Amino acid sequence: MDPDLLLVIGLIVGVLAIPSLLSALSDSRAPSAGAIMVLIAGVLLVVAFQNKAGGYTVAEIPHIFFKVIGRYTH
């Protein structure tokens, strides 16, 4: 699978986990759904970094994000 796609999906899942974690913590519940989402995001990011030959830099991430979105919308 494309490491750029894995990176983008991992970032999206990671960002979507934040509201779930905050909601569970503010209601004094166990953040199980948020924790699973963070775990999935972490695995996707690790696989993406391992499959990319030179790795990623922080400056490349916005370009990669829009390149992947553009590839699947056109």
All heavy atoms as TSV, in Angstrom:
chain	resi	resn	atom	element	x	y	z
A	1	MET	N	N	0.846	-1.178	0.000
A	1	MET	CA	C	0.000	0.000	0.000
A	1	MET	C	C	0.890	1.240	0.000
A	1	MET	O	O	2.018	1.213	0.497
A	1	MET	CB	C	-0.904	-0.024	1.216
A	1	MET	CG	C	-1.999	0.987	1.180
A	1	MET	SD	S	-3.250	0.593	2.415
A	1	MET	CE	C	-4.627	1.342	1.643
A	2	ASP	N	N	0.392	2.307	-0.525
A	2	ASP	CA	C	1.122	3.549	-0.661
A	2	ASP	C	C	1.422	4.145	0.724
A	2	ASP	O	O	0.504	4.387	1.504
A	2	ASP	CB	C	0.282	4.515	-1.494
A	2	ASP	CG	C	0.982	5.815	-1.769
A	2	ASP	OD1	O	2.227	5.837	-1.745
A	2	ASP	OD2	O	0.287	6.816	-2.007
A	3	PRO	N	N	2.698	4.405	1.046
A	3	PRO	CA	C	3.006	4.970	2.369
A	3	PRO	C	C	2.440	6.374	2.562
A	3	PRO	O	O	2.118	6.758	3.689
A	3	PRO	CB	C	4.527	4.963	2.423
A	3	PRO	CG	C	5.001	4.749	1.048
A	3	PRO	CD	C	3.904	4.086	0.295
A	4	ASP	N	N	2.302	7.138	1.474
A	4	ASP	CA	C	1.713	8.463	1.601
A	4	ASP	C	C	0.247	8.365	2.031
A	4	ASP	O	O	-0.212	9.128	2.877
A	4	ASP	CB	C	1.815	9.237	0.289
A	4	ASP	CG	C	3.247	9.589	-0.065
A	4	ASP	OD1	O	4.121	9.517	0.829
A	4	ASP	OD2	O	3.504	9.937	-1.229
A	5	LEU	N	N	-0.478	7.416	1.463
A	5	LEU	CA	C	-1.872	7.209	1.830
A	5	LEU	C	C	-1.987	6.762	3.292
A	5	LEU	O	O	-2.857	7.228	4.022
A	5	LEU	CB	C	-2.519	6.189	0.901
A	5	LEU	CG	C	-3.978	5.843	1.175
A	5	LEU	CD1	C	-4.856	7.083	1.023
A	5	LEU	CD2	C	-4.438	4.738	0.263
A	6	LEU	N	N	-1.103	5.866	3.708
A	6	LEU	CA	C	-1.106	5.419	5.104
A	6	LEU	C	C	-0.839	6.581	6.055
A	6	LEU	O	O	-1.444	6.673	7.125
A	6	LEU	CB	C	-0.072	4.318	5.314
A	6	LEU	CG	C	-0.334	2.994	4.617
A	6	LEU	CD1	C	0.844	2.059	4.800
A	6	LEU	CD2	C	-1.611	2.366	5.125
A	7	LEU	N	N	0.076	7.468	5.663
A	7	LEU	CA	C	0.379	8.639	6.490
A	7	LEU	C	C	-0.843	9.537	6.627
A	7	LEU	O	O	-1.185	9.964	7.736
A	7	LEU	CB	C	1.545	9.428	5.889
A	7	LEU	CG	C	1.921	10.702	6.616
A	7	LEU	CD1	C	2.678	10.372	7.893
A	7	LEU	CD2	C	2.743	11.600	5.729
A	8	VAL	N	N	-1.511	9.806	5.531
A	8	VAL	CA	C	-2.677	10.690	5.559
A	8	VAL	C	C	-3.817	10.072	6.372
A	8	VAL	O	O	-4.429	10.745	7.203
A	8	VAL	CB	C	-3.131	11.027	4.120
A	8	VAL	CG1	C	-4.472	11.736	4.115
A	8	VAL	CG2	C	-2.087	11.875	3.432
A	9	ILE	N	N	-4.079	8.792	6.178
A	9	ILE	CA	C	-5.145	8.131	6.947
A	9	ILE	C	C	-4.795	8.111	8.424
A	9	ILE	O	O	-5.653	8.359	9.282
A	9	ILE	CB	C	-5.400	6.712	6.409
A	9	ILE	CG1	C	-5.992	6.775	5.006
A	9	ILE	CG2	C	-6.332	5.940	7.335
A	9	ILE	CD1	C	-6.106	5.426	4.329
A	10	GLY	N	N	-3.535	7.848	8.747
A	10	GLY	CA	C	-3.105	7.860	10.142
A	10	GLY	C	C	-3.265	9.217	10.793
A	10	GLY	O	O	-3.697	9.326	11.945
A	11	LEU	N	N	-2.934	10.274	10.056
A	11	LEU	CA	C	-3.100	11.621	10.598
A	11	LEU	C	C	-4.567	11.968	10.817
A	11	LEU	O	O	-4.939	12.563	11.833
A	11	LEU	CB	C	-2.452	12.648	9.666
A	11	LEU	CG	C	-0.926	12.636	9.621
A	11	LEU	CD1	C	-0.431	13.569	8.526
A	11	LEU	CD2	C	-0.349	13.013	10.964
A	12	ILE	N	N	-5.413	11.590	9.877
A	12	ILE	CA	C	-6.843	11.881	9.999
A	12	ILE	C	C	-7.443	11.132	11.179
A	12	ILE	O	O	-8.193	11.702	11.978
A	12	ILE	CB	C	-7.579	11.561	8.680
A	12	ILE	CG1	C	-7.164	12.548	7.598
A	12	ILE	CG2	C	-9.088	11.582	8.880
A	12	ILE	CD1	C	-7.669	12.204	6.216
A	13	VAL	N	N	-7.119	9.850	11.316
A	13	VAL	CA	C	-7.643	9.066	12.440
A	13	VAL	C	C	-7.124	9.622	13.762
A	13	VAL	O	O	-7.860	9.697	14.753
A	13	VAL	CB	C	-7.287	7.569	12.273
A	13	VAL	CG1	C	-7.611	6.778	13.520
A	13	VAL	CG2	C	-8.011	6.988	11.078
A	14	GLY	N	N	-5.878	10.037	13.793
A	14	GLY	CA	C	-5.310	10.623	15.009
A	14	GLY	C	C	-5.998	11.910	15.414
A	14	GLY	O	O	-6.266	12.139	16.601
A	15	VAL	N	N	-6.303	12.746	14.448
A	15	VAL	CA	C	-7.001	14.004	14.751
A	15	VAL	C	C	-8.431	13.730	15.202
A	15	VAL	O	O	-8.942	14.381	16.116
A	15	VAL	CB	C	-6.964	14.942	13.526
A	15	VAL	CG1	C	-7.895	16.112	13.698
A	15	VAL	CG2	C	-5.547	15.434	13.295
A	16	LEU	N	N	-9.077	12.746	14.588
A	16	LEU	CA	C	-10.444	12.411	14.980
A	16	LEU	C	C	-10.515	11.750	16.359
A	16	LEU	O	O	-11.587	11.716	16.970
A	16	LEU	CB	C	-11.090	11.502	13.934
A	16	LEU	CG	C	-11.400	12.158	12.596
A	16	LEU	CD1	C	-11.938	11.121	11.618
A	16	LEU	CD2	C	-12.387	13.290	12.764
A	17	ALA	N	N	-9.402	11.235	16.841
A	17	ALA	CA	C	-9.379	10.614	18.171
A	17	ALA	C	C	-9.396	11.648	19.288
A	17	ALA	O	O	-9.848	11.350	20.397
A	17	ALA	CB	C	-8.153	9.727	18.314
A	18	ILE	N	N	-8.948	12.852	19.022
A	18	ILE	CA	C	-8.839	13.875	20.066
A	18	ILE	C	C	-10.182	14.216	20.694
A	18	ILE	O	O	-10.297	14.230	21.926
A	18	ILE	CB	C	-8.118	15.126	19.508
A	18	ILE	CG1	C	-6.673	14.774	19.170
A	18	ILE	CG2	C	-8.166	16.278	20.507
A	18	ILE	CD1	C	-5.936	15.852	18.420
A	19	PRO	N	N	-11.254	14.499	19.923
A	19	PRO	CA	C	-12.544	14.795	20.570
A	19	PRO	C	C	-13.074	13.625	21.397
A	19	PRO	O	O	-13.660	13.836	22.466
A	19	PRO	CB	C	-13.485	15.106	19.409
A	19	PRO	CG	C	-12.621	15.463	18.279
A	19	PRO	CD	C	-11.348	14.715	18.478
A	20	SER	N	N	-12.866	12.412	20.928
A	20	SER	CA	C	-13.319	11.249	21.671
A	20	SER	C	C	-12.585	11.127	23.000
A	20	SER	O	O	-13.193	10.833	24.034
A	20	SER	CB	C	-13.110	9.990	20.831
A	20	SER	OG	O	-13.454	8.849	21.567
A	21	LEU	N	N	-11.286	11.353	22.988
A	21	LEU	CA	C	-10.508	11.297	24.221
A	21	LEU	C	C	-10.926	12.391	25.201
A	21	LEU	O	O	-11.106	12.135	26.395
A	21	LEU	CB	C	-9.016	11.422	23.908
A	21	LEU	CG	C	-8.353	10.248	23.218
A	21	LEU	CD1	C	-6.956	10.622	22.763
A	21	LEU	CD2	C	-8.321	9.057	24.140
A	22	LEU	N	N	-11.090	13.595	24.699
A	22	LEU	CA	C	-11.475	14.714	25.569
A	22	LEU	C	C	-12.872	14.522	26.154
A	22	LEU	O	O	-13.116	14.828	27.321
A	22	LEU	CB	C	-11.401	16.029	24.804
A	22	LEU	CG	C	-9.994	16.483	24.413
A	22	LEU	CD1	C	-10.071	17.748	23.577
A	22	LEU	CD2	C	-9.139	16.691	25.640
A	23	SER	N	N	-13.793	14.010	25.352
A	23	SER	CA	C	-15.150	13.771	25.830
A	23	SER	C	C	-15.164	12.717	26.930
A	23	SER	O	O	-15.844	12.873	27.944
A	23	SER	CB	C	-16.037	13.332	24.671
A	23	SER	OG	O	-17.302	12.953	25.131
A	24	ALA	N	N	-14.437	11.649	26.731
A	24	ALA	CA	C	-14.404	10.581	27.737
A	24	ALA	C	C	-13.746	11.062	29.025
A	24	ALA	O	O	-14.217	10.758	30.125
A	24	ALA	CB	C	-13.669	9.378	27.194
A	25	LEU	N	N	-12.700	11.825	28.905
A	25	LEU	CA	C	-12.022	12.309	30.105
A	25	LEU	C	C	-12.858	13.329	30.867
A	25	LEU	O	O	-12.841	13.358	32.097
A	25	LEU	CB	C	-10.662	12.898	29.739
A	25	LEU	CG	C	-9.625	11.886	29.251
A	25	LEU	CD1	C	-8.361	12.604	28.785
A	25	LEU	CD2	C	-9.295	10.875	30.326
A	26	SER	N	N	-13.599	14.162	30.147
A	26	SER	CA	C	-14.422	15.160	30.830
A	26	SER	C	C	-15.642	14.533	31.497
A	26	SER	O	O	-16.164	15.077	32.469
A	26	SER	CB	C	-14.862	16.248	29.858
A	26	SER	OG	O	-15.772	15.728	28.912
A	27	ASP	N	N	-16.107	13.387	31.002
A	27	ASP	CA	C	-17.244	12.677	31.601
A	27	ASP	C	C	-16.808	11.621	32.606
A	27	ASP	O	O	-17.637	10.850	33.083
A	27	ASP	CB	C	-18.084	12.000	30.516
A	27	ASP	CG	C	-18.824	12.991	29.649
A	27	ASP	OD1	O	-18.984	14.145	30.075
A	27	ASP	OD2	O	-19.237	12.603	28.537
A	28	SER	N	N	-15.534	11.550	32.903
A	28	SER	CA	C	-14.950	10.559	33.829
A	28	SER	C	C	-15.233	9.131	33.382
A	28	SER	O	O	-15.550	8.262	34.186
A	28	SER	CB	C	-15.461	10.787	35.253
A	28	SER	OG	O	-15.096	12.055	35.709
A	29	ARG	N	N	-15.137	8.899	32.078
A	29	ARG	CA	C	-15.283	7.560	31.517
A	29	ARG	C	C	-13.928	7.083	31.018
A	29	ARG	O	O	-13.009	7.874	30.836
A	29	ARG	CB	C	-16.256	7.565	30.324
A	29	ARG	CG	C	-17.678	7.903	30.665
A	29	ARG	CD	C	-18.580	7.829	29.439
A	29	ARG	NE	N	-18.365	8.983	28.551
A	29	ARG	CZ	C	-17.926	8.909	27.300
A	29	ARG	NH1	N	-17.643	7.747	26.754
A	29	ARG	NH2	N	-17.762	9.990	26.569
A	30	ALA	N	N	-13.847	5.794	30.793
A	30	ALA	CA	C	-12.627	5.253	30.196
A	30	ALA	C	C	-12.598	5.612	28.709
A	30	ALA	O	O	-13.592	5.412	28.013
A	30	ALA	CB	C	-12.592	3.743	30.364
A	31	PRO	N	N	-11.500	6.137	28.227
A	31	PRO	CA	C	-11.434	6.549	26.814
A	31	PRO	C	C	-11.102	5.381	25.890
A	31	PRO	O	O	-10.112	5.397	25.167
A	31	PRO	CB	C	-10.328	7.592	26.822
A	31	PRO	CG	C	-9.431	7.166	27.920
A	31	PRO	CD	C	-10.322	6.564	28.964
A	32	SER	N	N	-11.938	4.366	25.872
A	32	SER	CA	C	-11.618	3.152	25.110
A	32	SER	C	C	-11.665	3.385	23.597
A	32	SER	O	O	-10.762	2.949	22.878
A	32	SER	CB	C	-12.560	2.024	25.494
A	32	SER	OG	O	-13.902	2.407	25.285
A	33	ALA	N	N	-12.699	4.032	23.092
A	33	ALA	CA	C	-12.789	4.269	21.641
A	33	ALA	C	C	-11.663	5.186	21.173
A	33	ALA	O	O	-11.040	4.941	20.133
A	33	ALA	CB	C	-14.145	4.867	21.288
A	34	GLY	N	N	-11.396	6.222	21.943
A	34	GLY	CA	C	-10.304	7.132	21.589
A	34	GLY	C	C	-8.954	6.452	21.647
A	34	GLY	O	O	-8.082	6.697	20.811
A	35	ALA	N	N	-8.777	5.572	22.625
A	35	ALA	CA	C	-7.506	4.856	22.745
A	35	ALA	C	C	-7.301	3.905	21.579
A	35	ALA	O	O	-6.186	3.774	21.061
A	35	ALA	CB	C	-7.467	4.096	24.061
A	36	ILE	N	N	-8.364	3.252	21.138
A	36	ILE	CA	C	-8.255	2.362	19.980
A	36	ILE	C	C	-7.924	3.162	18.729
A	36	ILE	O	O	-7.107	2.738	17.907
A	36	ILE	CB	C	-9.556	1.548	19.811
A	36	ILE	CG1	C	-9.691	0.554	20.960
A	36	ILE	CG2	C	-9.591	0.836	18.467
A	36	ILE	CD1	C	-11.027	-0.153	21.026
A	37	MET	N	N	-8.531	4.328	18.591
A	37	MET	CA	C	-8.245	5.176	17.428
A	37	MET	C	C	-6.798	5.657	17.446
A	37	MET	O	O	-6.138	5.707	16.398
A	37	MET	CB	C	-9.212	6.355	17.384
A	37	MET	CG	C	-10.627	5.961	17.035
A	37	MET	SD	S	-11.792	7.322	17.123
A	37	MET	CE	C	-11.249	8.336	15.767
A	38	VAL	N	N	-6.282	6.011	18.620
A	38	VAL	CA	C	-4.884	6.433	18.725
A	38	VAL	C	C	-3.958	5.272	18.380
A	38	VAL	O	O	-2.940	5.461	17.704
A	38	VAL	CB	C	-4.595	6.988	20.138
A	38	VAL	CG1	C	-3.108	7.160	20.377
A	38	VAL	CG2	C	-5.324	8.304	20.352
A	39	LEU	N	N	-4.306	4.077	18.814
A	39	LEU	CA	C	-3.503	2.900	18.496
A	39	LEU	C	C	-3.481	2.641	16.991
A	39	LEU	O	O	-2.419	2.386	16.407
A	39	LEU	CB	C	-4.054	1.679	19.236
A	39	LEU	CG	C	-3.317	0.373	19.034
A	39	LEU	CD1	C	-1.915	0.463	19.616
A	39	LEU	CD2	C	-4.085	-0.750	19.675
A	40	ILE	N	N	-4.640	2.721	16.352
A	40	ILE	CA	C	-4.716	2.520	14.901
A	40	ILE	C	C	-3.902	3.589	14.170
A	40	ILE	O	O	-3.153	3.289	13.232
A	40	ILE	CB	C	-6.182	2.517	14.430
A	40	ILE	CG1	C	-6.893	1.266	14.939
A	40	ILE	CG2	C	-6.281	2.606	12.909
A	40	ILE	CD1	C	-8.389	1.284	14.752
A	41	ALA	N	N	-4.039	4.833	14.607
A	41	ALA	CA	C	-3.283	5.924	13.974
A	41	ALA	C	C	-1.783	5.714	14.146
A	41	ALA	O	O	-1.010	5.913	13.205
A	41	ALA	CB	C	-3.701	7.261	14.572
A	42	GLY	N	N	-1.379	5.288	15.319
A	42	GLY	CA	C	0.043	5.044	15.555
A	42	GLY	C	C	0.595	3.941	14.682
A	42	GLY	O	O	1.697	4.052	14.128
A	43	VAL	N	N	-0.151	2.861	14.534
A	43	VAL	CA	C	0.290	1.758	13.683
A	43	VAL	C	C	0.395	2.212	12.228
A	43	VAL	O	O	1.369	1.895	11.537
A	43	VAL	CB	C	-0.658	0.547	13.822
A	43	VAL	CG1	C	-0.393	-0.490	12.749
A	43	VAL	CG2	C	-0.531	-0.065	15.200
A	44	LEU	N	N	-0.593	2.958	11.759
A	44	LEU	CA	C	-0.551	3.451	10.376
A	44	LEU	C	C	0.646	4.372	10.146
A	44	LEU	O	O	1.313	4.300	9.110
A	44	LEU	CB	C	-1.852	4.175	10.033
A	44	LEU	CG	C	-3.073	3.284	9.817
A	44	LEU	CD1	C	-4.326	4.143	9.709
A	44	LEU	CD2	C	-2.910	2.430	8.586
A	45	LEU	N	N	0.928	5.228	11.104
A	45	LEU	CA	C	2.061	6.151	10.960
A	45	LEU	C	C	3.390	5.396	10.985
A	45	LEU	O	O	4.297	5.705	10.209
A	45	LEU	CB	C	2.024	7.213	12.053
A	45	LEU	CG	C	0.881	8.214	11.945
A	45	LEU	CD1	C	0.862	9.136	13.149
A	45	LEU	CD2	C	0.962	9.008	10.667
A	46	VAL	N	N	3.508	4.413	11.859
A	46	VAL	CA	C	4.751	3.630	11.917
A	46	VAL	C	C	4.967	2.868	10.618
A	46	VAL	O	O	6.085	2.844	10.075
A	46	VAL	CB	C	4.732	2.674	13.137
A	46	VAL	CG1	C	5.833	1.639	13.044
A	46	VAL	CG2	C	4.857	3.461	14.423
A	47	VAL	N	N	3.913	2.256	10.086
A	47	VAL	CA	C	4.038	1.525	8.822
A	47	VAL	C	C	4.400	2.482	7.685
A	47	VAL	O	O	5.235	2.166	6.836
A	47	VAL	CB	C	2.741	0.746	8.515
A	47	VAL	CG1	C	2.761	0.165	7.109
A	47	VAL	CG2	C	2.532	-0.348	9.535
A	48	ALA	N	N	3.810	3.669	7.677
A	48	ALA	CA	C	4.122	4.648	6.633
A	48	ALA	C	C	5.577	5.082	6.713
A	48	ALA	O	O	6.265	5.170	5.691
A	48	ALA	CB	C	3.200	5.859	6.757
A	49	PHE	N	N	6.079	5.334	7.926
A	49	PHE	CA	C	7.465	5.758	8.073
A	49	PHE	C	C	8.437	4.631	7.725
A	49	PHE	O	O	9.520	4.891	7.217
A	49	PHE	CB	C	7.734	6.259	9.496
A	49	PHE	CG	C	7.320	7.682	9.710
A	49	PHE	CD1	C	6.130	7.986	10.342
A	49	PHE	CD2	C	8.107	8.726	9.265
A	49	PHE	CE1	C	5.745	9.289	10.539
A	49	PHE	CE2	C	7.734	10.039	9.454
A	49	PHE	CZ	C	6.540	10.331	10.085
A	50	GLN	N	N	8.062	3.388	7.988
A	50	GLN	CA	C	8.940	2.266	7.657
A	50	GLN	C	C	8.971	1.989	6.156
A	50	GLN	O	O	10.006	1.571	5.629
A	50	GLN	CB	C	8.494	0.999	8.382
A	50	GLN	CG	C	8.811	1.007	9.846
A	50	GLN	CD	C	8.355	-0.264	10.539
A	50	GLN	OE1	O	7.562	-1.027	9.990
A	50	GLN	NE2	N	8.843	-0.473	11.747
A	51	ASN	N	N	7.870	2.224	5.464
A	51	ASN	CA	C	7.807	1.929	4.032
A	51	ASN	C	C	8.357	3.044	3.162
A	51	ASN	O	O	8.633	2.821	1.986
A	51	ASN	CB	C	6.380	1.606	3.610
A	51	ASN	CG	C	5.930	0.266	4.134
A	51	ASN	OD1	O	6.736	-0.591	4.439
A	51	ASN	ND2	N	4.627	0.079	4.235
A	52	LYS	N	N	8.495	4.241	3.692
A	52	LYS	CA	C	9.050	5.364	2.932
A	52	LYS	C	C	10.571	5.302	3.030
A	52	LYS	O	O	11.126	5.258	4.124
A	52	LYS	CB	C	8.518	6.679	3.494
A	52	LYS	CG	C	9.050	7.907	2.831
A	52	LYS	CD	C	8.447	8.127	1.462
A	52	LYS	CE	C	8.899	9.487	0.972
A	52	LYS	NZ	N	8.319	9.819	-0.271
A	53	ALA	N	N	11.236	5.298	1.898
A	53	ALA	CA	C	12.679	5.083	1.863
A	53	ALA	C	C	13.454	6.138	2.656
A	53	ALA	O	O	14.280	5.809	3.484
A	53	ALA	CB	C	13.154	5.065	0.419
A	54	GLY	N	N	13.187	7.408	2.439
A	54	GLY	CA	C	13.941	8.450	3.120
A	54	GLY	C	C	13.246	9.006	4.336
A	54	GLY	O	O	13.757	9.902	4.992
A	55	GLY	N	N	12.073	8.501	4.651
A	55	GLY	CA	C	11.301	9.039	5.764
A	55	GLY	C	C	10.570	10.304	5.350
A	55	GLY	O	O	10.524	10.669	4.174
A	56	TYR	N	N	9.977	10.956	6.317
A	56	TYR	CA	C	9.229	12.182	6.074
A	56	TYR	C	C	9.792	13.302	6.939
A	56	TYR	O	O	10.315	13.053	8.015
A	56	TYR	CB	C	7.748	12.005	6.443
A	56	TYR	CG	C	6.995	11.041	5.569
A	56	TYR	CD1	C	6.690	9.757	6.007
A	56	TYR	CD2	C	6.570	11.406	4.303
A	56	TYR	CE1	C	5.994	8.875	5.212
A	56	TYR	CE2	C	5.874	10.530	3.496
A	56	TYR	CZ	C	5.595	9.265	3.962
A	56	TYR	OH	O	4.905	8.398	3.167
A	57	THR	N	N	9.666	14.514	6.450
A	57	THR	CA	C	9.962	15.681	7.276
A	57	THR	C	C	8.651	16.401	7.556
A	57	THR	O	O	7.653	16.196	6.855
A	57	THR	CB	C	10.940	16.648	6.567
A	57	THR	OG1	O	10.320	17.135	5.376
A	57	THR	CG2	C	12.247	15.950	6.229
A	58	VAL	N	N	8.655	17.231	8.563
A	58	VAL	CA	C	7.444	17.960	8.931
A	58	VAL	C	C	7.024	18.897	7.801
A	58	VAL	O	O	5.838	19.085	7.539
A	58	VAL	CB	C	7.664	18.738	10.251
A	58	VAL	CG1	C	6.460	19.584	10.596
A	58	VAL	CG2	C	7.984	17.769	11.376
A	59	ALA	N	N	7.979	19.451	7.091
A	59	ALA	CA	C	7.665	20.378	6.006
A	59	ALA	C	C	6.997	19.680	4.822
A	59	ALA	O	O	6.283	20.314	4.043
A	59	ALA	CB	C	8.934	21.080	5.538
A	60	GLU	N	N	7.220	18.381	4.654
A	60	GLU	CA	C	6.634	17.644	3.541
A	60	GLU	C	C	5.180	17.252	3.773
A	60	GLU	O	O	4.465	16.967	2.809
A	60	GLU	CB	C	7.405	16.336	3.307
A	60	GLU	CG	C	8.783	16.499	2.755
A	60	GLU	CD	C	9.460	15.154	2.611
A	60	GLU	OE1	O	9.276	14.281	3.487
A	60	GLU	OE2	O	10.169	14.987	1.615
A	61	ILE	N	N	4.742	17.204	5.001
A	61	ILE	CA	C	3.432	16.642	5.323
A	61	ILE	C	C	2.282	17.381	4.641
A	61	ILE	O	O	1.415	16.730	4.060
A	61	ILE	CB	C	3.249	16.528	6.846
A	61	ILE	CG1	C	4.211	15.452	7.374
A	61	ILE	CG2	C	1.814	16.187	7.214
A	61	ILE	CD1	C	4.221	15.303	8.859
A	62	PRO	N	N	2.222	18.711	4.643
A	62	PRO	CA	C	1.106	19.363	3.932
A	62	PRO	C	C	1.094	19.049	2.433
A	62	PRO	O	O	0.031	18.818	1.853
A	62	PRO	CB	C	1.329	20.852	4.172
A	62	PRO	CG	C	2.151	20.918	5.398
A	62	PRO	CD	C	3.009	19.697	5.386
A	63	HIS	N	N	2.269	19.016	1.817
A	63	HIS	CA	C	2.338	18.704	0.387
A	63	HIS	C	C	1.851	17.279	0.121
A	63	HIS	O	O	1.101	17.036	-0.830
A	63	HIS	CB	C	3.767	18.889	-0.120
A	63	HIS	CG	C	3.961	18.472	-1.540
A	63	HIS	ND1	N	3.419	19.171	-2.587
A	63	HIS	CD2	C	4.606	17.420	-2.085
A	63	HIS	CE1	C	3.728	18.569	-3.716
A	63	HIS	NE2	N	4.466	17.495	-3.438
A	64	ILE	N	N	2.272	16.348	0.955
A	64	ILE	CA	C	1.851	14.949	0.792
A	64	ILE	C	C	0.350	14.821	1.004
A	64	ILE	O	O	-0.341	14.098	0.279
A	64	ILE	CB	C	2.634	14.043	1.759
A	64	ILE	CG1	C	4.098	13.984	1.336
A	64	ILE	CG2	C	2.045	12.657	1.822
A	64	ILE	CD1	C	5.005	13.354	2.346
A	65	PHE	N	N	-0.171	15.525	2.006
A	65	PHE	CA	C	-1.608	15.469	2.306
A	65	PHE	C	C	-2.417	15.907	1.092
A	65	PHE	O	O	-3.343	15.209	0.662
A	65	PHE	CB	C	-1.908	16.347	3.516
A	65	PHE	CG	C	-3.286	16.192	4.047
A	65	PHE	CD1	C	-3.575	15.216	4.983
A	65	PHE	CD2	C	-4.302	17.022	3.630
A	65	PHE	CE1	C	-4.844	15.067	5.482
A	65	PHE	CE2	C	-5.585	16.887	4.122
A	65	PHE	CZ	C	-5.856	15.907	5.054
A	66	PHE	N	N	-2.071	17.045	0.511
A	66	PHE	CA	C	-2.832	17.552	-0.630
A	66	PHE	C	C	-2.586	16.725	-1.888
A	66	PHE	O	O	-3.465	16.607	-2.737
A	66	PHE	CB	C	-2.530	19.027	-0.869
A	66	PHE	CG	C	-3.129	19.908	0.182
A	66	PHE	CD1	C	-2.329	20.645	1.037
A	66	PHE	CD2	C	-4.501	19.976	0.347
A	66	PHE	CE1	C	-2.884	21.440	2.020
A	66	PHE	CE2	C	-5.061	20.762	1.316
A	66	PHE	CZ	C	-4.255	21.504	2.163
A	67	LYS	N	N	-1.401	16.134	-2.030
A	67	LYS	CA	C	-1.127	15.270	-3.172
A	67	LYS	C	C	-2.007	14.023	-3.124
A	67	LYS	O	O	-2.583	13.620	-4.142
A	67	LYS	CB	C	0.354	14.879	-3.180
A	67	LYS	CG	C	0.750	14.032	-4.363
A	67	LYS	CD	C	2.235	13.748	-4.370
A	67	LYS	CE	C	2.547	12.686	-3.334
A	67	LYS	NZ	N	3.922	12.170	-3.405
A	68	VAL	N	N	-2.154	13.434	-1.940
A	68	VAL	CA	C	-2.992	12.230	-1.804
A	68	VAL	C	C	-4.454	12.575	-2.016
A	68	VAL	O	O	-5.174	11.859	-2.707
A	68	VAL	CB	C	-2.754	11.569	-0.431
A	68	VAL	CG1	C	-3.791	10.496	-0.153
A	68	VAL	CG2	C	-1.362	10.987	-0.369
A	69	ILE	N	N	-4.922	13.675	-1.429
A	69	ILE	CA	C	-6.308	14.091	-1.615
A	69	ILE	C	C	-6.580	14.365	-3.099
A	69	ILE	O	O	-7.605	13.941	-3.639
A	69	ILE	CB	C	-6.633	15.329	-0.750
A	69	ILE	CG1	C	-6.462	15.026	0.728
A	69	ILE	CG2	C	-8.033	15.851	-1.050
A	69	ILE	CD1	C	-7.378	13.977	1.273
A	70	GLY	N	N	-5.650	15.051	-3.761
A	70	GLY	CA	C	-5.822	15.335	-5.189
A	70	GLY	C	C	-5.816	14.089	-6.037
A	70	GLY	O	O	-6.539	13.994	-7.025
A	71	ARG	N	N	-5.010	13.108	-5.660
A	71	ARG	CA	C	-4.929	11.871	-6.433
A	71	ARG	C	C	-6.248	11.112	-6.390
A	71	ARG	O	O	-6.645	10.517	-7.389
A	71	ARG	CB	C	-3.822	11.003	-5.851
A	71	ARG	CG	C	-3.576	9.750	-6.651
A	71	ARG	CD	C	-2.487	8.859	-6.084
A	71	ARG	NE	N	-1.504	9.553	-5.289
A	71	ARG	CZ	C	-0.832	8.998	-4.292
A	71	ARG	NH1	N	-1.050	7.743	-3.957
A	71	ARG	NH2	N	0.056	9.684	-3.607
A	72	TYR	N	N	-6.935	11.143	-5.266
A	72	TYR	CA	C	-8.161	10.367	-5.157
A	72	TYR	C	C	-9.421	11.168	-5.458
A	72	TYR	O	O	-10.507	10.598	-5.530
A	72	TYR	CB	C	-8.258	9.724	-3.759
A	72	TYR	CG	C	-7.238	8.626	-3.610
A	72	TYR	CD1	C	-6.077	8.829	-2.899
A	72	TYR	CD2	C	-7.423	7.412	-4.246
A	72	TYR	CE1	C	-5.131	7.829	-2.783
A	72	TYR	CE2	C	-6.485	6.399	-4.148
A	72	TYR	CZ	C	-5.339	6.617	-3.405
A	72	TYR	OH	O	-4.401	5.633	-3.309
A	73	THR	N	N	-9.315	12.471	-5.657
A	73	THR	CA	C	-10.496	13.247	-6.055
A	73	THR	C	C	-10.538	13.494	-7.559
A	73	THR	O	O	-11.576	13.835	-8.085
A	73	THR	CB	C	-10.534	14.597	-5.324
A	73	THR	OG1	O	-9.342	15.321	-5.567
A	73	THR	CG2	C	-10.728	14.391	-3.833
A	74	HIS	N	N	-9.406	13.348	-8.249
A	74	HIS	CA	C	-9.403	13.563	-9.704
A	74	HIS	C	C	-9.339	12.279	-10.399
A	74	HIS	O	O	-8.836	11.399	-10.521
A	74	HIS	CB	C	-8.239	14.455	-10.136
A	74	HIS	CG	C	-8.475	15.874	-9.768
A	74	HIS	ND1	N	-7.617	16.578	-8.987
A	74	HIS	CD2	C	-9.481	16.700	-10.035
A	74	HIS	CE1	C	-8.053	17.791	-8.813
A	74	HIS	NE2	N	-9.208	17.909	-9.439
